[in-house]
Amino acid sequence: MLPTLVKVGTDTAGGVCLESDSKSGSKFYLVDITAGTQAGTWYGKNATCPADDSAAPTGFSKDATTGWK
C-alpha cells in the first residue's frame, strides 16, 4: 500500500501527515509541523492524522521509539 499524504492545519504553522499501513495491520504516522509551538516531527502508531496543528497531536510523540511503540 502506498503512503497517504494529508495536509495538516489551515493556519500559518501548517504541516503534513504521512500514513503507512504495515503487513500486520498496524498504521504508522509521521506528522511534521513546520512552525509554531507544536513545530517538529511527531510519530504515532494506530492513531489518526490530527485535524489541525493548534495542539500536540493526540497519541503522538516527538520520540520515534515511544510514538511507534
Stockholm file with secondary structure:
# STOCKHOLM 1.0

chainA/1-69         MLPTLVKVGTDTAGGVCLESDSKSGSKFYLVDITAGTQAGTWYGKNATCPADDSAAPTGFSKDATTGWK
#=GR chainA/1-69 SS CCCEEEECCSSSSCEEEEEEECTTSCEEEEEEECSSTTCEEEEEESCCCCSCSSSCCTTEESSHHHHTC
#=GC SS_cons        CCCEEEECCSSSSCEEEEEEECTTSCEEEEEEECSSTTCEEEEEESCCCCSCSSSCCTTEESSHHHHTC
//
